[in-house]
Structures are given as C-alpha cells and as structure tokens.
Amino acid sequence: MKTAGIIAEFNPFHNGHAYLIQQAVHRADAGAVVVIMSGEFVQRGAPAVMNQYLRAECALLSGADLILQLPVCYATSSADYFASGAVRSLAASGLVDTLVFGCETEQPDLLVRAASLTEDEGFQASLYRGLSEGRNYPAAYFAAISEHLPADEQEALRPLFDAPNNLLAMAYLRQIRELGQPFDFCAVTRAGDAYHQPVPTGSRYPSATALRTMLESGQSEQAFLGMPEPVRALMREHYRQDYPVFGSDLSGPLSWPLLTVSAEALAAIPGIGSDLAARIVNLRDSYNGFDAFVRSLKTRQVTQTRIQRALIHLLLDVREIPERPPYLRVLGVRGNTGRELLSALHKNSTLPVVTSLNEARQRFAASGDDAALRLLDCEINAGTLARYLVRERYGTVLPNEYQRGMLML
C-alpha cells in the first residue's frame, strides 16, 4: 500500500484541504494519507484559530489516516525551518512514498527549477545581502537566484514569489534534495480563492484568511459553507465554546515576560537577534497589547511576521531549533488503516514515537535526551497557553496535555 504525506496547518480546516487529501489519494495512487500538522501555534506567529485536536479530528473525518504534530519550534519559524522539521519528520517515519503539497502555479516544474538554483555558489550570501538591504524574504530570494539567470528565465520565475504556498513548496523541494530524495513529490495547484483573499468570493474553496475573518465577526454559518460537510456539525458544536482565538488574545500573557526579559536573553531566542532585541527593550515600556506592539516594532528590514514569531518563541521559551526533530508525536488515527500505519510507524521510525507525554517524559529522562525533553516542555507550554486563551475568552476549561489522549476515530 502506497502512502501519501501532507504538510499542513489546517487553520482552519476547509474544502481546499479536503481537496488536497483527495488529490493525494488519486494522484499518488495512495491507499493511506499521513499528515504532519502544526500544533497550537502557526507559522505566521499566532495561535491556531482552533486547537490542534479539533483540527486533527477535522482532517481525520475528511480522509486523513494518521496525524503527526509538527513541533512548535519549527511550526512558528521561517519557511526553511518549517520545511526542514516537516520533511525530516515524514522521512524519519518510514511511511511516506510521496509528499503531496499545494502550490499556486500551473507549472510546478518551475518550482523545481527555482529550488535547484538555491544550491548555486553564493546564493546564501546574496539572500542575506538582499534582506539586509530591506527587501522582504520573497524579493530577496528572487533577487538571489536571479543574479546569473537570463532575463527570459527571470520573467518565468518571478510570479512564483508572489504566493506563500510556492515559497513553502520550494522549501520542501530543497529539503527533499538535501535528504537524498527519501520520497517522490507531487504538486497540486491551488483551487479556488487566493491565499490572502480577505473576503469570500462565493467560491467553493475560500481562503483560510477569509474563514478566520468570518469566524471572528460572527458569520459562522457562512464560514461553515467553506468547510467539508463531515466537519460542519463539529464546528457548530465547538464554535464560541473553545474557538476561535486570535493573536490579540496574547496581549495579557505577553506583558510579563516582555517586561522582565533581558536584552541578552532576548537576543538568544531564535528569530530575534541583537538588533530586534534592542528595539524590543527600547519600546517595551510603551507596550499596550500584542497587535499594537508588533506594529510599533515593524521596520523596513523586520517584517510583522518575523516579529510575531519571535514573540511566540519568547512566550513559549523556545531556545533552539534542532537540526532534526528528536521525536514524532502522534495526534490521532482513523480506522483500521490508521491503526496499521501506527503499528508500522513504531516499527519503521528512526525517531522515538510519542503517543503519551507521561511515558515520553520518563523515557527521555531515563535516556538523558535533553533535547527531546526541552522540546517536549515547549509543547507543554504551548498547550498550557492555548488552554489559557480559550478559558479567558470563553470560560471553557479544556483538558491539559497530559490528560489529552491520542484521537482514535
């Protein structure tokens, strides 16, 4: 049986995600689908709009068979770290034959070409030079690979850099190449509204951005129309009971660590560095909420997303991003196929498999695996903070990370 792998946030889960799972089965000729999914916090530096267990259940109800968690240090980092954690996890699982990912081009071969150009000598130096000159990441990336390309090829590649999903796709392809092609890949062109489309257009496939906006503004029934039928009842049951939550909900929790951390400690946090740390220290006495503080820190050189990620790392005490994930944590399985995959995962994985945090903590402590323990602590911090946000907004008390069991559908 062939198995397709998908890397996702599902923030929230919508028709486009269900379409990707369907295409994974069809185009990879797969009898099973393994997903590695961001946990309680996502790449744009914000809490996931709904908790990881609810999003995992949506995916399982919509055709996924096994859900793994992407550790928070990767899930809240730049495209390269995000891709590294996800692709290396899937490779370590020993389960995946084909990685299936979304893109926003009708010519996925261009993604392969753009990814290959990052291996050219001098690419990294050119990239950092572009970033230091104030270009955003997509612009600096394009400039770096364009230095030795003819004009016609530059024009062919330029549109790729206007879409975040293309940047992630290129990062996945680079990781696959670096790991020596551990599996095949298949790019699926995005269906429906554009990634950043802020309001629905009537498409069957609205953007996650539009759905989050509708959920926040109370247009829940309209938002549910953009989600697969099997998950709508679940979404109605939990709406305004334990979701949605947003970056603005971090305003209170952030105030204490922000006002007490030293500049040296700030600079050591992944994604911050000395310049941003100094700016945070200079402005923190005027702190008046998460969103406003992020806007005050933003400069031409430092993007809003980078700042939000850095503040998430401060909140969760993320101190390092390991070169490879130290374990694979299972969030849920579906049916006999999911149970067979879980059994195969235990046999084939080159990393420890975590299905119980209590057992994992004991195992890592006994083996002296400090890296795994530190990352486990970050996940527990993430779960604690996510539950706090829900309790403060809705008064709902959710089970803690030790009480939560693996989903078995």
N, C-alpha and C positions, 0 to 999 in steps of 0.2 A: 504494500500500500504506500503510495506516494503521499508526502505531507508538505503542505504549503506553509510558509511562515509569513506573518504580517507584523509590522511595527506600527503602533498606533497610540493615540491619546484618547480617542472617543470622547471628546469634550464639547458637547455631549454626543452620545451615540445617535447617528441619524441614518437616513436612507442611503446616503453615499457610502457609509461604512458597510452597510449590509450588501450593497452592490459590489464593493471591493471583495468581501468574503465570497460572494457568489462567483465573481470572476476568478478568484484564486482557485476555487474548486474546478472551474471549467477550463481555464487557460493553462493551469499547471497540471491538469489531469490528476487532481489530488483527491484522495479519499478522506483526508483529515486536514484540519487547519489549526495551527498553533499561533497564538498571538502573544507578543510581548508588549505590555501596555504600561504607560506612565501611571504612577500611583496617585497620591493625594495632591501633588503639585505638578505643574506642567511647564513646558519649555518657555513660554512667554513670561515666566516669572510670576505666576499667580496660582491660587488654589484651583484645583479642578472644580468645575461648576457643580459636580456631584461626586460622592465618594467612590473610591476605586472598586468596592464590592458591588455597588449598584451598576457602575459602568461595565464591570466584568459580567454581571448577570445579563445585561442587555446583549452583550456580544455572544454569550453562550446561547441565549434564546434565538439569536439570529444566525446561527450556523457555525460559530467557532467551537472547537472541541476541547482546547486546553488554553488557559490564560496564565502567562507568567508576568511577574511585575518587573518593570524596568526600575532599578534603584534610583532613589531621588537625586543623588548627586549627578547622574547622567541625564535624568529626565528634566532637570532645571538648568541645563548647560547649553552651550552653543551647539550648532549642527554637528560639528566634528565629534564632540564628546557624546552627544546624544546617539549618533550613529554608531560610534565605537562600542558603547555599552550594549546597545540593542543587537547589533550584528554579532558581536563576540558572544553574547548570551545565547543567541539562536545557534551559532556554530557549536558552542560547548554542549548544547542539549543533545546533539547527536540524532536529532529527529527530523530536521528540515532538509527537503530536497530542492525546493525552490523558494526564494524570497520574492514575494509579490508586494509591490508598492505602488502608490498612486503618483501620478505626475500631471503636469499641466502643459503638455506638448503632444502634438500628433506625431512627433519624430523622436522617439526615445533613443534612437541611435546617436542623436546629438548629445544626450546626457552622458552616454558612454564616452564620447569624444571629449567633452568638457572635463569629465572626471579624470581621464587619462593625462590631460595636459598639466594637472597638478603635480605630476611626477617630474616635470621638466626642472632642470637645474635653475635655481634662483627663484622658483615660484614663491616659496615662503617669505623670502626677503622682500619680494615685490608686493606681496599681500600685506605684510606688516607696514611697509612704506606707505601704501595706499591708506591703510587705517589711520596711521599717524598724521596723514595729511587731511584727515577729516572726512574721508569717504565712508559710507556705511559698508557693511560686510559684502552685500551683493555687488556693489560698484567696485570695491577694492578687489574682490575675487575676479570679476570680469576683466578689470584692467590688468591684473597679474597674468592671466592666461593669454591675454591679447597681445602682449608685447612682441611676440615673434610670429604672429599669425597674419596672413594676408587679409586685406580689407573684406573680401567676399566671405571668408570664413568667420571673421568677427561679426559681420552682419547676421550671419546664420545663427550664431550662438547667442547674440545679445538678448533676444526675447526670453531665453531660459531664465535669466536672472531677475525677472520681474515677479516670480512666483516662489513663495517659501517652500512649497512641496517639491519643486525642482531642485532647490538647494539641498534639501534633505536627501532626495534621490541620488544626487551626485555624491553626497557624503556616504550613503550606503554603498554605492559602487566602488568608491575608494577603499572602504573597509574590506569589501569582498576581495578586491585585488590584493590588498596587503596581507590578507589571511590565506592567500593562495587558492582562491576560488573554492571555498568549502561547500558551496551550493550554487545552483543556477539562479537566475533572476528573471523577473517578468514585470514590465512596467505597464500599468493600466491608466489610461488617460482619464482625467477627472471628468465626471458627468455633472451637469447642472451648473449652479451659480459659482462664481469665482470665490476663491479662498477668503478674500476680505469683503465680499459683498455684505454691507451692513444691514440691509433690509431684504425680506423675501421678495422674489420676483414672480412667484406663482409656480416656479419650477418644482418638480418632484424631489429635486436634490438641492435644498437650500444650504447655505454655508453654516458652519458651526458658529461663526460670528453672529449671524442673524438670529440663530436659535437662542444663543445666550442673551441677546438683547431682548427678544420676545419673552423669555422666561423671567428676566429681571423686571420687565414692565407689566407683567401680569397677563400677557397674551399667551397663556399656556396652551389652550386648545389649538391655536394656530401653530404654535411650535410643535405640538404633538403630531400634526399632519406631516411634518418633515421627518418623522421617525417611523420605523417599521411597525406594522400592526401588532406583532407579537409583544412589543415592549410598551405599548401605549398605556395599558392598564397599570403596569408597574410604575410608569412615570406619573400617572394621575394619583396613585396611592401615596407616593413619596413627595409630591410637589408641595412646597412650603411646609413640609414636615422635617426634612433633612437636606433639602436643596431648593434653590440654587444658592451658592455662596460666591463671593467675588473678592478681588484684590482689596477693595475698600474695607472689607471686614478685618484686614490685617492691621488696621491703624492702631488699635489698642495694644495688641500683642507686641508690635514692633517697638513701641515707645521706650520700654525699659532697656532691652539690650542695646538699642541705638544710642541712648543717652549715657550708658555706662561703659561701653567697649572702648578700648584704647585704639589709637591710630595704628599702632604696630600690629595689634591683633586683627584689626580690620584689613590691613594690607595683606595679611597672610591668608585671608579667605579666598577660595577660588573665585575668579571673576572680578575681584576688586582691584588689587594693586595699590601702590603708594599714592598715585595721583587722585584716584577716586576716593581713597580712604581720607586723604587730606580735605577733599571737598565735603565729604560727609561730616567730618568733625567740625569744619568751619560753619556748616549750615544747620547742624542738628539742634541747636538751641532754639531755632525758629520752627521746629517740627510741628506740623498741625494736621497730620494724617498721611497715610500711605501714598495716596494718589498725588496729593499736592507736593509732598516731599520729593517724590520721583520726578515730577515736572521741574522742581527747583534745581535738581541735580543734573538734569539733561543738558548736554552741550553738543556742539557740532561733532566732537570726537567720541562722545559717550552716549550711546543710544538709550532710549527708555527701557527697552527690553533687557539690555545688559544690566542696567541699574536694578530692575525688578528681580532679576535672577540673583544678583549679588545680595540683595536684602533678604531674599528667601534663604540663601545659604547662611547668612548671619542668624536668622531666626531658628533654623534647624541645626545649627552648629555643624555645618558641612565644612570640614577642614581639608579634605583631599578628594581627588577623583582618581581612583585606582586605574592603572593601565588596563586591567581587565576586571570584570565583576568577580567577587570572591565566592558567590553562590548564586543559585537560581531559586527564586521564591515562587511557589505555585499559589495562584489566587483562586482558581476554580477549574472544574472539569465538567463535561457534559456526556452522559450516556456511556454505553459500552466502549465507544471509540475513544472518548476522553480517558476512561479508566485504563484502556490498553496503552494509550500514549503515556499516561503517568507511570505505568509499570515499566515501559520502555525507557522513560526518562531516568528512572532510578538505576537502570542497568547501563545505559549508554552515556550519561552525562559525565563530562570531565570535571565538573564542579559539583560541590555538595548541593543536594536538593533540599529545600526548606519547605515543609508543609505545616510545621508547628514552631512558633517563635520560642516557646519554652525549651523544646528539645534542641533547637538550633543554638540557643544561647549556651546551654550546657555542653553541647558538642564542641562549639568553637572555643569555649573557655578551657575545656579539657585538653584540646589540641594546641592551645596557645595561639590561635589565629586572631591576632589583634585587629587586623584589617577588616575581617568579617564582623567582628564584634562592634567596631566603630561604625561600620555601615548599617548594621542592624540597629544600633542606637539612633542613627539618623532617621531610619524608617519609623521607629517607635515615636520619636519626636514629631515626625510628620503626621502620624496617626493621631497623636495627642492634640496637636494644634488643629488639625482638621475637625476633630470632635468638638473642641472648644468653640470654633467658629460656628458650628451648627447649633450648639447649645446657646450661645449668645444671641444668635439671630432668631431661632425658632423655639428655644426652650426644650428641645429634644435631646435626650441623653442616649448616645449610641454606645454599643459595646466597645471596650478598648481592644487594642491589637492582640492582646493575649487571649481575650475572650472570643474573638472572631475565629470561626473555623473556616477551613477551605470550602468554597462553594462546591456542592455536588448536585448537579441537575440531572 
